[in-house]
Amino acid sequence: MMHLVLADSEIELNPFNKKEILDSSLHHSIMRKHGMDARRRGRPDIVHIFLVVAMESILNKMSMLRVYVHTRNNEIIYIDPSTRIIKNYNRFKGLMVKLFEDGAVPVEKPLMFIKKKKLADFLAEIDAIKILFTRKGEYVGISELHEIFDDDIVCIIGGFPHGYFLTRGIEKMVDRVVAIHRTSLTAWSVAMEAIAAYERFKFK
């Protein structure tokens, strides 16, 4: 099983209006006014595209993928493998508001639910090889990436546009820290390459 974790994701309720998701493209001015880093915070679009890519993958359709989103506020969003992510971005944000408000969507038979939990505690619950993807890691080309994989693996990818992980000591929580390219990549690009590498590992 492959476990895919989007860590330190910049998705949260708007602190100035709890009925909407913070989005820097819409709330840039008020974020700057209150000293919030609009270059980093308020990026639910990263979570949206990441989830569309992961949940539509062949690996997920074969029931060999589990996907989670860890937020900057130390919450873990658990996504059922059968979940079909809404493609419309605004509707997706509306769904996320419901998730943060109710703790699960839908409440009766949740396809997504959220728990308050630190990344370290969450990772400790999964008995698998853990790999952190970051430009600061040891370079492993995408053609060789599958060679460092195992049957049970956790791949951790940053869910933010700039900077580094907010979770302190994250490198000590994993077995290996790797980079698959010399320059910055989007979270969904890394996810796509990691999923493809695991498929090569399983079906070589």
C-alpha positions in Angstrom: 0.0 0.0 0.0 1.2 3.5 -0.8 0.2 6.3 1.6 0.4 9.8 0.1 0.6 12.7 2.6 0.3 16.4 1.7 2.1 17.9 4.7 1.8 21.4 6.2 -0.9 22.2 3.6 -2.1 25.8 3.5 -5.8 25.2 3.8 -7.8 26.7 6.6 -10.9 28.6 7.4 -10.7 32.4 6.8 -10.1 33.8 10.4 -12.0 36.9 9.4 -15.0 35.0 8.0 -15.4 31.4 9.3 -17.9 30.7 6.5 -15.3 30.5 3.8 -11.8 29.0 3.1 -8.9 31.4 3.3 -7.8 32.1 -0.3 -4.9 34.4 -0.9 -6.1 35.2 -4.4 -9.3 36.7 -3.0 -8.2 37.8 0.5 -4.7 39.2 -0.3 -5.5 42.7 0.9 -6.9 41.7 4.3 -4.1 39.2 4.8 -1.5 41.8 4.3 -3.4 44.2 6.5 -3.2 41.7 9.4 0.4 40.7 8.7 -0.3 37.3 7.2 2.0 35.9 4.6 -0.2 36.0 1.5 2.6 34.4 -0.6 2.3 31.2 1.4 -1.0 31.0 3.4 -4.4 30.7 1.8 -3.6 28.1 -0.9 -6.5 25.6 -1.1 -5.9 25.3 -4.8 -2.8 23.2 -4.1 -4.8 20.8 -2.1 -7.5 20.7 -4.7 -5.2 19.9 -7.7 -3.2 17.4 -5.6 -6.4 15.5 -4.6 -7.7 15.5 -8.2 -4.5 14.0 -9.4 -4.1 11.4 -6.6 -7.7 10.3 -6.5 -8.1 9.9 -10.2 -4.9 7.8 -10.5 -4.8 4.2 -11.7 -3.2 3.2 -8.3 -6.2 4.6 -6.4 -8.7 2.9 -8.7 -6.8 -0.4 -7.9 -7.3 0.2 -4.2 -3.6 0.5 -3.6 -3.4 4.2 -2.5 -4.4 6.0 0.7 -4.4 9.8 0.6 -4.2 12.3 3.5 -3.9 16.0 3.9 -2.1 17.5 6.9 -2.7 21.2 7.6 -0.6 24.0 9.0 -2.9 23.8 12.1 -2.0 20.2 12.8 -5.2 18.6 11.4 -5.3 15.4 9.4 -7.9 15.1 6.6 -8.6 11.4 5.8 -10.0 10.7 2.3 -11.9 7.5 1.5 -10.5 5.9 -1.7 -13.9 6.0 -3.3 -14.1 9.8 -3.0 -14.6 11.6 -6.3 -13.1 15.1 -5.9 -15.3 17.9 -7.1 -13.6 19.4 -10.2 -15.1 22.9 -9.7 -12.7 24.8 -7.5 -15.3 27.0 -5.8 -17.6 24.0 -5.0 -14.5 22.2 -3.6 -13.8 25.2 -1.3 -17.5 25.0 -0.2 -17.1 21.4 0.6 -14.0 22.1 2.7 -15.9 24.7 4.7 -18.4 21.9 5.6 -15.6 19.6 6.5 -14.0 22.1 8.9 -17.4 22.9 10.4 -18.8 19.4 10.8 -15.7 17.3 11.0 -16.9 15.0 8.3 -18.6 15.1 4.9 -21.2 13.8 4.5 -21.8 13.5 8.2 -23.8 10.2 8.0 -21.4 8.2 5.9 -18.2 10.2 5.6 -16.0 10.2 2.5 -13.7 12.7 4.3 -13.2 13.4 8.0 -10.8 15.5 9.9 -9.0 15.0 13.2 -6.7 17.2 15.3 -3.4 15.4 15.2 0.3 16.3 14.8 2.1 15.0 11.8 4.6 13.1 13.9 1.9 11.2 15.8 0.1 10.4 12.5 3.2 9.1 10.8 4.0 6.9 13.8 0.7 5.1 13.3 1.8 3.8 9.9 4.2 0.9 9.8 5.9 1.6 6.5 9.0 3.0 4.9 8.7 6.8 5.0 10.1 9.1 2.3 10.1 12.9 2.4 10.2 14.7 -0.9 12.0 18.1 -0.8 14.5 19.9 -3.1 17.0 19.8 -0.2 17.1 16.0 -0.2 19.4 13.4 -1.8 18.9 13.4 -5.6 17.1 10.4 -7.0 16.2 10.5 -10.7 12.6 9.6 -11.5 13.8 6.6 -13.6 15.3 5.2 -10.4 12.7 6.3 -7.9 10.9 3.0 -7.8 14.1 1.3 -6.8 14.0 2.8 -3.3 10.3 1.9 -2.8 8.9 -0.9 -0.7 5.5 -2.7 -0.6 4.3 -0.4 2.2 5.5 3.1 1.8 4.6 6.6 2.9 5.4 9.5 0.6 5.3 13.0 2.2 5.0 16.1 0.0 4.9 19.7 1.0 1.5 21.4 0.5 2.7 25.0 0.3 4.0 27.2 -2.5 7.1 28.7 -1.0 9.5 28.1 1.9 10.0 24.9 3.8 8.0 22.6 6.1 6.5 24.2 9.2 6.7 20.9 11.1 10.0 21.0 13.0 12.3 18.0 12.8 10.3 16.5 9.9 13.5 14.9 8.5 13.8 12.9 11.7 10.4 11.4 11.2 11.3 9.7 8.0 13.7 7.0 6.6 14.9 9.0 3.6 14.8 12.5 2.3 15.0 12.8 -1.5 14.7 15.2 -4.4 13.5 14.1 -7.8 14.5 17.3 -9.6 17.0 20.1 -9.3 14.4 22.8 -9.2 11.1 23.4 -7.4 8.1 21.3 -8.5 4.4 21.6 -7.7 3.0 19.3 -5.1 0.8 17.6 -7.7 3.7 17.0 -10.0 5.7 15.3 -7.3 2.6 13.2 -6.3 2.1 12.2 -9.9 5.8 11.0 -10.2 5.6 9.2 -6.9 2.5 7.4 -7.9 3.9 6.4 -11.2 7.1 5.2 -9.6 5.1 3.0 -7.2 3.2 1.6 -10.1 6.5 0.7 -11.8 7.6 -0.9 -8.5 4.5 -3.0 -8.1 4.0 -4.1 -11.7 7.6 -4.3 -13.1 
